[in-house]
């Protein structure tokens, strides 16, 4: 019917896009590597894998295949991360302007907001609750649900759940993996410069747009 706007699906990455989690992730990586007698990773190395499913991230950091030790390290990392949360450790802060941008986009009649993240569902739920975002996003896909980015499954499953085509879908993320995933799914890739991937890397990976502040998102969608 004329006059009814096309619905758009906006799929946000979490770490490096909604919230700044690098310090917490890096500290848990340092503890995990030490437990297994590995040299401490550089912060830049940790940032480079944020967005991947955890066991693949650790394997890439060590430049090895996924084996029994990688699975053991993955389990240990989760214990360290859980201990951080349960001890009252600092939760991941939202990036400047992001909560307001989410609210603005959520109030539009033509948008549906979702999340595609390499975090676990439990970790994501804690972040959403902390920032009063519980219930704001649907659909959601995490590392518990789909293959790791850049596989397009997260995007395609969210599209199917929302009933919105990939051509009307935007993936908003800070990592090369996000841009590759969006492109593979046939969605529009929007990179954000405030996360862990350089703007030039995001463009080289296929970003249709790169924004420098959360307030710029609404103008692209």
Beta strands, then each sheet from edge to edge (+ up, - down):
strand 1: 8-12
strand 2: 19-20
strand 3: 93-94
strand 4: 111-116
strand 5: 140-141
strand 6: 169-173
strand 7: 188-192
strand 8: 209-211
sheet 1: 5+ 4+ 1+ 6+ 7+ 8+
sheet 2: 2+ 3-
end
